[in-house]
Amino acid sequence: MQNTDMSEKRFQKYITKYLAQTNKYIETFSNDFDRELCIDKTQLFNFIRVAQPDSYDFIIKKGKDSFLDRLDSKIKTEGIIEVLRKGVKHLDRTIYFFYPEPNSTHNPKDKVKYEANIFSVTQELVYTNDNGNRIDLVIFINGLPIITMELKNAYTNQAVKDAINQYKKDRDTKDKIFNFARCLVHFAMDTDLVYMTTRLDGSETFFLPFNKGLNDGKPYSPFGSGNPINPYGEKTSYMWEEVLTKSSLANIIEKFVQLEKTDKKADKVKLIFPRYHQLKVVRELLKDSKEKGVGQRYLIQHSAGSGKSNSITWLAHQLIGLYDKSNINPLFDSVVVVTDRTVLDRQIRENIKSFAQVKNVVEAITGNGTDIKKLDPTETSISKTAHMRLALENNKKIITCTVQTFPFVLKVVNEMQSKNIAFIIDEAHSSQSGSAAASMNALFSGAEIPEFERDEEGNIDTEELVNYLIESRKMLKNASYFAFTATPKNKTLETFGIKQEDGTFKAFHNYSMKQAIEEEYILDVLENYTTYKSYYKIKANSEAFVEKEYETKKANKILKSFVEGNELAIYECNSQDVI
């Protein structure tokens, strides 16, 4: 962006112009906004009139006011995302407020409906009658506000932190546009950084970073928080060039944003909006899978604090709706999510169910007779193999299992070559007992169980087991593999990574530990460590402080440098050498 005027208003106008000219938004004005109902009535009724003419006539006949009151009530009680996805039943008719972008070309009418959506942007929106407060930018879809944005310019004396403070101190959550779940997200942004929140709560409001990271997901340094230099414009241009396109927002509305209950008894809910790296990795995996087809391997190297469970959930849901390059045939018949512990299997299963918009799409492979009989009352074999076979035969779209069950799953998939499967493997750094490993490998016809490396308690690392199981079965041609791990071992990199020109292997996407630390999702355990050698020197002789400080800083520098290049270092650090 080439500017001579570096003011906030210039920044705001530039984004608006880009959205209108390149992304084909309509620019609307503050006076078009109904402050009491928190909608743009003109755009709302234009959308309904064009996309649902019968419903429009129905509304006119029954009266606009009663319809608008009904709409306002539903947004207040259920949130904007439910209204956009499911519509609102008014009297005996359901009115829709958004049409998703179709995944395939099966029904041309779906494309026409999607193109009827009206995306609009308003500058300097006066949102309340109580004062003259304004929001820099508000994004609407079909007259309903979905995103607010406070902008600052890093070239001036104000930055993103000032936009955050503006939300915290100058925005009253009693004003309807700031009510929880009335909008999808609120962005604070300058020309360098972006932060977001889905719940405004005065001074208690918590903003999350919505930045690329210095490596932008690539497996190469520099790692860390923030955004890389953009030779063609501002560091945050990805917001209006990528995130706020019509297709992107439609995808976020349909596939990502979710109201989730955090306490069923207290009826507490949170609104989940994807962080940038989550949005990016899911979209890149889908794009690459669509282009290359079934039979691929992907390593997703995401640190603790990356929100891996949600990334896995979003990927699972979107893989089952993914079509091949022709946009005619579904790419995968089922998605199998593999976790390393029963408790994680249950957690991810519940997470997937909470995101599912259709009931009974998830099946957990337990080998339990009751679960098997639900799929086929006549089935006589009570085993995990039978359970998996029936799940595929019954076209269960998302299947979950533990690593212990994985061999049975692989066996069935290998025998059912007509089924294309996506395996999402959560390779958390944990371990399985020797007895569990033995039961897992018993399925392999007479194969000797290899002597895996064990920890001090005699347990075997899950990652070793997964690599062994996949190697033993070879890479199935009717399956693609998506492996998530924080610190992959060399064997995992070779199994799932992308081979480089120098013969090494790299991850498909990387959310680094350094970025997670700098974004304050995890603690830097190396920040204040010192070696025993240095510790006892200073304890024995206080005059050794200078020597101790020098040694510690030197060790810190070496180890942190190693961590930046190979995050496995943090796990390989010997506890006997660190305090």
Secondary structure, DSSP 8 states (H G I E B T S, - for coil): ---S--SHHHHHHHHHHHHHHTS--EEE-GGG-BTTTTB-HHHHHHHHHHH-HHHHHHHHHH-HHHHHHHHHHHHHHH-HHHHHHH-EEETTEEE-S-----SSSS-HHHHHHHHT--EEEEEEEE--SSS--EEEEEEEETTEEEEEEEE--TTSS--HHHHHHHHHHH--TTSGGGSTTTSSEEEEE-SS-EEEES---GGG---EE----TTTT-SSS--SSS----TTS-TTTHIIIIITSHHHHHHIIIII-EEEEEETTTTEEEEE---HHHHHHHHHHHHHHHHH-SS-EEEEEE-TTS-HHHHHHHHHHHHTT-B-TTSSSBS-SEEEEEESSHHHHHHHHHHHHHH-SSTT-EEE----HHHHHHH-TT----SHHHHHHHHHHTT-SEEEEEGGGHHHHHHHHHH-TTS-EEEEEE--S-EE-HHHHHHHHTTSTT-------B-TTS-EEHHHHHHHHHHHH---TTEEEEEEESS--HHHHHHHSEE-TTS-EE-SEEE-HHHHHHTTSS--TTTT---HHHHHHHHH-GGGHHHHHHHHHHHHHHHHHHHHH-TTHHHH--GGG--
